[in-house]
Amino acid sequence: MEIGLSTFVETTPDVTTGETISHAERLREIVEEIVLADKVGLDVFGVGEHHRKDYAASNPAVVLAAAATQTRWIRLTSAVTVLSSADPVRVFQDFATLDGLSNGRAEIMAGRGSFIESFPLFGYALDDYDELFEEKLDLLLKLRESEKVTWSGKHRASINNLGVYPRPVQNPLPVWIGSGGNTESVIRAGLLGLPLVLAIIGGRPVQFAPLVQLYKKAAKQAGHDVSKLTVASHSHGFVGEQQEDAVERFFPSTQASMNIIGRERGWGHYGRASYDAARSLEGALYVGDVETVANKIIYLRKKVGITRFMLHCPLGTMPHADVMRSIELLGAEVAPRVREEIARWEAAGEPEE
């Protein structure tokens, strides 16, 4: 059971002070957070790609590279790379470079993206949303298969037996498929035999169990070894020393962030009732003390089959010191509890619940 973190590197106004830190300061904070996550023994750190004022990371590979030579063990991944509006050759080169700097710890999490700002920015039509992803994923996978590539498609210039460099340390460079729960994307990942990441940020996580089974069924039908496939999730959360203190610290920025996005997407108002409901054992919010968060991750593993859990923290803007303490508790106290229980459960051969 792998445990790590993900972030979108927000630079929204602090809900308490009203102040907004610069993109530069937030980027430097993220590097500190990655270094601490490595120090406390977490397995993976993911950085999301966005192209708007209230997010500081438009190129996850560059941010991760800044931490690569200051860390030793932690895996470094995008969360996600918006592959539909990117050039797969440049994506591969960026992460192959990161792989070299980190000595084989880079990963690409490829997704279609739930934010659309990158499409007009790079000259792509939203009408081609699905077709762009399929074509570019095909090219990305060919790039990692061989040093020289011959490829042609509709939305990018053809490549005729050209080398793409640098080559990564890992062979192949890991490519994950990120999904918000879309059936088509889950089946695609299974058919390709690629690891799957589910964004579980609302509702009841147990509702994603059928998607995990669908993913495995598709993989098996395509001839892949299901036992070697990894399923990850990313969910919002925060770890504190005391239950109620953690709950109160995480609510203001969570509410502000959810309502900003909610207004853009036509969601209903996010209030305290929604927040408290999501904190239940069956909810999608992983906030509380060490025991609470550990128990919820264990529940997710047993009920849904998730083998990598990524806590998305912060949601919105929180004091850097609070985020650092949450990372410390996640690595030093939550992760050992989860790993110990899951190891015991697997060794006992107990069935998934």
C-alpha positions in Angstrom: 0.0 0.0 0.0 1.6 3.2 -1.2 0.7 6.5 0.5 1.5 10.0 -0.8 0.3 13.5 -1.6 -1.0 15.6 -4.5 -1.4 19.3 -4.9 -2.6 21.8 -7.4 -0.4 24.6 -6.1 -3.2 27.1 -5.5 -2.6 30.8 -4.9 -6.1 31.8 -3.9 -6.6 34.5 -1.2 -6.1 33.3 2.3 -9.6 33.1 3.8 -8.5 34.5 7.1 -6.1 37.3 6.1 -7.3 38.0 2.6 -3.7 38.0 1.4 -2.6 36.2 -1.8 1.0 35.0 -2.0 2.9 35.2 -5.2 3.3 32.3 -7.6 7.0 32.3 -6.9 6.6 31.9 -3.1 4.0 29.1 -3.5 6.3 27.3 -5.9 9.2 27.5 -3.4 6.8 26.2 -0.6 5.9 23.2 -2.8 9.5 22.2 -3.1 9.8 22.3 0.7 6.7 20.1 1.0 8.1 17.5 -1.4 11.4 17.4 0.5 9.6 16.9 3.8 7.4 14.2 2.3 10.5 12.3 1.2 12.1 12.8 4.6 9.1 11.3 6.5 8.9 8.2 4.2 6.0 8.9 1.9 5.9 7.1 -1.4 4.8 9.6 -4.0 4.1 13.3 -4.6 2.0 14.6 -7.4 1.7 18.1 -8.9 -1.2 19.1 -11.1 -1.1 21.2 -14.3 -3.2 24.4 -14.6 -3.1 27.5 -16.7 -4.9 30.2 -14.7 -4.1 32.9 -12.2 -5.1 31.1 -9.1 -2.7 28.2 -9.7 1.1 28.4 -9.8 2.1 25.2 -11.6 1.7 25.2 -15.3 4.5 22.7 -15.8 4.6 20.0 -13.2 7.9 18.5 -14.5 9.8 21.7 -13.8 8.4 21.9 -10.2 9.2 18.2 -9.5 12.7 18.6 -11.0 13.4 21.4 -8.5 12.8 18.8 -5.7 14.4 15.8 -7.5 18.0 16.4 -6.5 16.9 17.2 -2.9 15.1 14.0 -2.4 16.2 10.3 -2.4 13.2 7.9 -2.4 9.9 9.6 -3.2 8.3 9.1 -6.6 7.5 12.3 -8.5 4.5 12.5 -10.8 2.2 14.9 -12.5 -1.4 14.9 -11.2 -2.4 15.3 -14.0 -0.6 16.2 -17.2 -3.3 17.6 -19.5 -2.2 15.5 -22.4 -4.9 16.6 -24.8 -3.5 20.1 -25.1 0.2 19.1 -24.8 2.9 17.9 -27.2 3.6 14.3 -26.3 7.2 14.5 -27.5 7.8 17.4 -25.1 6.0 15.7 -22.3 8.1 12.6 -22.7 11.3 14.7 -22.9 10.4 16.6 -19.7 9.6 13.5 -17.7 12.6 11.6 -19.1 14.7 14.5 -17.9 13.0 14.4 -14.5 13.7 10.6 -14.4 17.4 11.2 -15.0 17.6 13.9 -12.3 15.8 11.7 -9.8 17.5 8.5 -10.8 14.4 6.7 -11.9 11.6 8.1 -9.8 9.5 10.0 -12.4 6.0 9.1 -13.5 3.4 10.7 -15.9 -0.2 10.8 -14.9 -2.0 11.5 -18.2 -5.5 12.9 -18.3 -7.9 14.8 -20.4 -8.2 17.5 -17.8 -11.3 18.9 -16.0 -10.1 22.5 -16.5 -10.2 23.7 -20.1 -8.0 26.8 -20.1 -5.1 25.1 -21.8 -7.1 24.3 -25.0 -7.5 27.9 -26.3 -4.1 28.8 -24.9 -2.3 26.2 -27.1 -4.7 26.4 -30.0 -6.9 23.3 -29.6 -10.7 23.0 -30.1 -12.8 21.6 -27.3 -14.8 19.8 -30.0 -11.8 17.5 -30.4 -11.5 16.9 -26.6 -11.7 13.1 -26.7 -10.0 12.6 -30.1 -7.0 14.6 -29.0 -6.5 12.5 -25.9 -6.7 9.2 -27.7 -4.3 10.3 -30.4 -1.7 11.9 -28.1 -1.8 9.0 -25.7 -1.0 6.7 -28.6 2.1 8.8 -29.5 3.2 9.0 -25.8 3.2 5.3 -25.5 5.1 4.8 -28.7 7.7 7.3 -27.5 8.5 5.2 -24.4 8.6 1.9 -26.4 11.5 2.7 -28.6 14.3 5.3 -29.1 13.3 6.1 -32.7 9.7 6.6 -33.6 7.6 6.6 -36.7 4.1 8.0 -36.2 1.3 9.9 -37.9 -2.0 11.4 -36.7 -4.5 14.1 -37.3 -3.6 16.8 -34.7 0.2 16.8 -34.8 2.9 16.7 -37.5 4.1 13.2 -38.4 7.3 11.7 -37.1 9.4 9.7 -39.5 12.0 7.5 -37.8 13.3 10.2 -35.5 15.0 9.7 -32.1 13.6 11.3 -29.0 16.0 12.2 -26.2 17.0 11.9 -23.4 16.0 8.4 -22.7 14.6 7.7 -19.2 16.3 5.6 -16.5 13.1 3.5 -16.1 12.2 1.3 -19.0 9.4 1.8 -19.6 8.7 5.3 -18.0 5.5 4.8 -16.0 2.4 6.3 -17.5 -0.8 6.3 -15.5 -4.3 7.1 -16.7 -6.1 9.7 -14.6 -9.9 9.5 -14.4 -12.7 11.2 -12.6 -14.8 8.0 -12.8 -15.6 8.0 -16.5 -16.3 4.4 -17.7 -14.6 4.9 -21.0 -11.3 6.1 -19.5 -11.4 3.2 -17.0 -11.8 0.6 -19.7 -9.1 2.3 -21.9 -6.6 2.0 -19.0 -7.5 -1.6 -18.6 -7.2 -2.5 -22.2 -3.8 -0.8 -22.4 -2.6 -2.4 -19.2 -1.8 1.0 -17.7 -2.1 1.8 -14.0 -5.3 3.8 -13.1 -5.8 6.8 -10.9 -9.3 7.7 -9.7 -10.1 11.2 -8.5 -12.5 10.4 -5.6 -13.5 13.9 -4.4 -17.2 13.5 -3.7 -19.9 11.0 -3.0 -19.1 7.6 -1.4 -15.7 6.1 -2.4 -17.3 2.6 -2.3 -19.3 3.6 -5.4 -16.0 3.4 -7.3 -15.5 -0.3 -6.5 -17.4 -1.4 -9.7 -15.2 0.8 -11.8 -12.1 -0.9 -10.3 -13.6 -4.3 -11.2 -14.5 -3.1 -14.7 -10.9 -1.9 -15.1 -9.5 -5.3 -14.1 -12.0 -7.1 -16.3 -10.9 -5.1 -19.3 -7.3 -5.7 -18.5 -7.8 -9.4 -18.2 -9.7 -9.6 -21.5 -6.8 -7.8 -23.2 -4.3 -10.4 -21.8 -2.7 -8.3 -19.1 -1.6 -9.7 -15.7 -4.2 -8.2 -13.4 -2.0 -9.0 -10.3 0.6 -6.5 -11.5 -1.9 -3.6 -12.1 -2.0 -0.7 -9.6 -5.1 1.4 -8.8 -4.6 4.7 -7.1 -6.9 7.4 -5.7 -6.6 11.0 -4.9 -8.9 12.6 -2.4 -9.0 15.9 -0.4 -7.8 15.8 3.2 -5.8 17.1 6.1 -4.2 15.4 9.1 -4.0 17.2 12.5 -2.9 16.3 15.9 -6.4 16.6 17.4 -9.6 15.6 15.6 -11.7 18.7 16.0 -8.8 21.1 15.5 -8.0 19.4 12.2 -11.6 19.6 11.1 -11.9 23.3 11.9 -8.5 24.2 10.2 -9.4 22.5 7.0 -13.0 23.7 6.5 -12.5 27.4 5.6 -10.2 26.9 2.7 -12.1 23.8 1.5 -15.4 25.7 1.5 -13.9 28.7 -0.3 -12.2 26.5 -3.0 -15.3 24.2 -3.5 -17.5 27.2 -4.0 -15.2 29.0 -6.4 -15.1 25.9 -8.7 -18.8 25.2 -7.9 -19.9 28.6 -9.3 -17.9 28.0 -12.5 -19.5 24.5 -13.0 -23.0 25.1 -11.7 -22.7 23.1 -8.5 -24.8 23.8 -5.4 -23.4 25.7 -2.5 -20.8 23.9 -0.4 -21.6 24.4 3.3 -20.8 22.8 6.6 -23.4 20.1 6.2 -21.7 18.8 3.0 -18.3 19.0 4.7 -19.4 17.1 7.8 -21.1 14.4 5.7 -18.0 13.9 3.6 -16.0 13.4 6.9 -17.9 10.2 7.7 -16.2 6.8 7.3 -17.9 6.3 4.0 -17.3 9.9 2.8 -14.7 11.2 0.4 -13.0 13.7 2.7 -10.0 12.4 4.6 -9.7 15.0 7.4 -9.0 14.5 11.1 -6.5 13.1 13.5 -4.1 10.2 12.7 -6.4 7.4 13.7 -9.4 8.8 11.7 -7.4 9.3 8.5 -5.6 6.0 8.8 -8.9 4.1 9.4 -10.5 5.7 6.3 -7.5 4.8 4.1 -7.7 1.2 5.4 -11.4 1.1 4.7 -10.8 2.4 1.1 -8.2 -0.3 0.5 -10.5 -3.1 1.7 -13.7 -1.9 0.2 -12.5 -0.5 -3.2 -9.2 -2.2 -3.9 -7.1 1.0 -4.0 -3.3 0.2 -3.7 -2.0 3.8 -3.8 -3.6 6.6 -1.8 -2.8 10.3 -2.5 -4.0 12.8 0.0 -4.7 16.1 -1.8 -3.6 18.8 0.6 -4.1 21.7 0.8 -7.4 22.4 -0.9 -7.3 26.1 -1.6 -4.9 28.1 0.5 -3.8 27.1 4.0 -0.9 28.3 6.1 2.3 26.6 4.9 3.1 25.5 8.5 -0.2 23.7 8.8 0.4 21.8 5.5 3.9 20.9 6.6 2.6 19.5 9.9 0.0 17.5 8.0 2.6 16.0 5.7 4.7 15.1 8.7 1.8 13.3 10.5 0.8 11.5 7.3 4.3 10.1 6.8 5.4 9.5 10.3 2.1 8.2 11.9 -0.7 7.5 9.4 1.3 5.6 6.8 2.9 3.1 9.2 -0.5 2.3 10.7 -2.0 1.8 7.3 0.9 -0.3 5.9 0.9 -2.5 9.0 -2.8 -3.3 8.9 -2.9 -3.9 5.2 0.1 -6.2 5.4 -1.6 -8.1 8.2 -4.8 -8.3 6.2 -3.2 -9.4 3.0 -1.0 -12.0 4.8 -4.2 -13.4 6.5 -5.7 -13.8 3.0 -8.9 -12.1 4.1 -11.3 -11.3 1.3 -12.0 -7.8 0.2 -15.1 -6.5 2.0 
